[in-house]
Amino acid sequence: MTAFTLLDSRSQFVPQTSAFAEWLSPDGARAASFYRTSGGYLVRFPDLADFEISRDALAIACYPAPSVTEATCRNLYLNQVLPLALSKRGKLVIHASAVELPPDHAAIFAGRSGSGKSTLAAAFATAGYPFLSDDGLVVEEDGDGYRAVPSHPSIRLWNDSEDAVIGAGRRTISTDRAPSKTRFDAHGPIVFCREPRALSCVYFLGEAADAAVPQFERLAASQALIEWVKNSFLLDPEEPSLLASHFERLTNLVLRLPCFRLHYSRRFAALGSIRDAITEHCSSTLSR
């Protein structure tokens, strides 16, 4: 269990060491910087918050930047920092949403920020297919296969996805920057699955397609491995033992799980038919 502490706000000081890694947003801006400290790690989100992670990743302290809300800090913790801490503790965590499909199986949607993971999860969850994760999905070995482990029971959506999938008036937690995503707790039409489910299909979200029918492209193991690496959370990619273990698990995974690239229309009006096509494809994959 990770201990999370939200502390008083402070200005972001100049670190004593250089960043050993960075996350960049699609427009090239610095989204996060990673530093080593005497006690572990500092993860900085510029002008938002600093997160200090202990060396064993069992404790996380958050220092908001001045005027940044608690909601923003908790969003960053749940969606970005906690998955990083779990990766440091040896968990396999990926940028993916996951939904439950009958019979008691899970399909996951992995991809970069803005690729549609959350919208797909919400489209399934509001149609009676419970979601297990919006992002930061933990995947565990389970005998000869794998299982998807439920994360926080909430989904974050952009305003246009909110209007199309859920409807106005249901938001529960909002970030304090615009444009921003809004977090929706699982209740009412948003159904959440609280138990791990056997992982049956992995879909890496490709480019938007004009065709009305989604396209499913089976990936070779080498292609799937690249996609898993690109979409994995890893706090310290320069730690040899952790990196070796990470690659070994990913190599075993791509040899045992069917992985596909999914090209589909990003039109909200097509979500119903996309959901049906994915459900049918996953079912047929299971029956092979």
N, C-alpha and C positions, 0 to 999 in steps of 0.2 A: 504494500500500500504506500502510495506517495503522499507525503505531508506537504500541503500547500499553505503558504502564509502570505497574505496580502498586507504589505507594510505601508508606511506613509510615503507620500510622493516626494520625489527629489529630482533635481536637474541631472541630466545625463552627463557624467564626467568623462574626461578623456581617458580611455583605458591605458594601462601601463605597457601592454603588449599589443602587437598587431593582430588583426583578425586572421584566424586560420581558415575561415570559410565565410561565404556570404550567400544570401538568397537575393535574387533580383526579380522584380516584378516584370510583367510583359513589356512595359515601356522602358525598361532598363534601370529604373530607380532601385536603390538599395532597400530591400524589404526587411532584412535581418542580417546581423553580423554576429559571428561566433568568436569568443575569446576564451583562452585558458586562464584560470586564476589559481591562487594558492589553495583554495578550497574546492575547486572543481571547474565550473564553466560559467561564463556570462553570455546570455543570449540577449542581444539588444534589438528592439524594434524601434527605429529612429522616431523620436518625438512621441512615442507611445508608452513604452515601458522597458525596464530591464528585468530579466529573470536570472537569478543566481541558482544554479543547479549543483547540488553537492556531488562530490566525486563518485559516490555510489548511486547517485540519481534517486535517492530515497527522500530527499527534501528539496523543495523548490520555494524560493522567496521572490516575491514580485514587488518592484519599486515603480509605481506609476510615474510617468512624467507629469509635471504640473498641469492641472485641469483635465486630466484624462480620467474617465469614469471607471468605477469598479466593473461595470458590465463589459467594457472594452478589455480590461485585464483578464477577466474570466473567459471571454471568448478566445483571446490569445492563448491562455493556458490550456483550455480544453482542445483546441484545434491544432495548435502548433507545438507548444512546449511539453505537454504531457506525452504526446507520441514520441518526441525526441528522448525524453527521460526513459520511457519504456524500451526504446531501442538500445539505450546504454545498458539496460539491465538484461539484454539478450533476447528481447521480444522481437518478432518480425512484424513491423508496423508499416502500412502502406497508405499512400494518398488514395483512398478509395471509399466509396459508399457501398453498402451491402443491403440486399433485400432477401426476404424469405420467399421461396417458391415451393409449391408442393412437389413431393411429399417430404417436408421437413428438411429441405436443402436450402442453400444460399447461393446467390449469384452476386458477383461484385463488379463494380464499375470503377475503373482506375483511370486517372488522367490528370493533366495539369490543372491549375486553378482556372476556372471559367470554362472548362470543357463540358460541363453539364452533369457532373456526378450527383450533386444535390438535387437538381431538378428531376432527374430520373428516380432517385430514391423517394422523393416526395410524390411523384406521379404513381409509383407503386404503392406507397404507404396509404394514400388516400383512396386507393381502389381495392383495399382489403389485403394487400400483400405487405406484412409488417417489415419495417426497415430495422437493421441491426446497427448501422453506423452511417453517419453523414460524411465523415473523413477520419483519418487516423485509425484505420481498421487493424486490429490485431489478428493475425493468422497463426494458428497453432497446428502442429502435427497431431493426428488422431488415428493411431493404428497405421493402416496402409494409406490413409488419406489425410485430409486437412479439414479444419473447421474454422468458421468465422465467428469471432467473439464479439458480443454486443458491446458498444461503447456508450457514450452519453446519450440519453433519450431525447435528442433534440436535433433539428435540422435548420441550417442557415441558408436563406434564399435571397437573391436579388429581388428588387421590387416587382419586376416584370414577371418573374417566375412565381412570386407570391400571388399576384393577381390571377395568373392563369391556372395555377394548380390548387391553391388553398383558398384564395379569396381574401378580401380585406377584413380587418377587425379581429384577427386571431393572434397578432404578434404579442410576444411576452417579454422579450428582451431586445433592446436595440443598441447598436453601436452608436458612437457619438460623432461619426464622420460620414459625410455624404460625398459621393454615393457609397453606400455600405450595404452589407448583408444584414438581415434581421433574423434572430434566432427564434424558432418556434418549438416550444416544448411538446412532447408527444401527448396528445389528448384529443378527444373527439374524433375527427376524421383521420388524424395522423396516428397510425397504428404502429406500435413498437414491439419488437421481438426481444424478450429478455433472456432467452436461452441460446447457447451456441448452436450453430447449425452446420451440417456437413457441407463443405464447399464443393460445388459441382462445376461451375463455369466461371471463368474470368474474362471480362470484357475490357479491353483497353480502348478508350474513346478516341476515335480518329477525327478526321476533318468533317465538317458539315457536308452533307450530301443533298443534292437536289431531288434524287429519286424518292418516291413515296415509300418504297419498301426498303427497310434497313439492309445493309450488306454486312455479312459475317465472313471475315477472312481468318482462317485457321493459321496460327503462327507456328513456325518451327521452333524447336526448343531454344535455338540460338537467338532468334528474334524475340521470343518471350522473355528470355533472360535480360536482354537489354531494356525492355519495357519495365520489368520488375525493378531493376537497378535504378532507372530514372524516377520511379514513383515510390521509392522506399524512403522512410525516415531513417536517418543515421546521424546521431549527435556528433560522433567523432570519427570521421572516415579515415583518420590517420593513426588510429589505434590498431596495430597489426592483428592481434588475436581476435578482436571484435570483427574486423573487416574479413578475416579469413573465415570465421564462423558464419558470417552473414552470407558470403558468396557460396559457401557449401550448402547452406539451407536453401538458397534460391535455386541452385543447380538441381538439387533433389526435387524441388517443388515443380519446376517446369517440365521435368520428366514424368510427373505423375498427375498433373492437372491440365485439362484442356484450356488453352488460352486463345482468345480471338481478338482481332481488331474489329471494332464496330463503327461503321460509318452510317450516320443517320441524319435525317432532317432535323434542324433546330427549330422548326416551326411548332409553336405550342399546340396548334390545332391537330398536329399529327401525333401527339403524345400517346393517345389511346391506342392507335394502330402500332406504334413503336413498342409499347408495353406488351401488346399481344404477340408481336413477332418475337420479342426476346423470350417471353414465357414459352412459346412453342419451340423455339430453337434450343433453349436449355433443356426442355423435356425430351426432345429428340436426341440430344447429346447424351443424356443420362441413359437412354434406352439402348444405346449402341454397345 
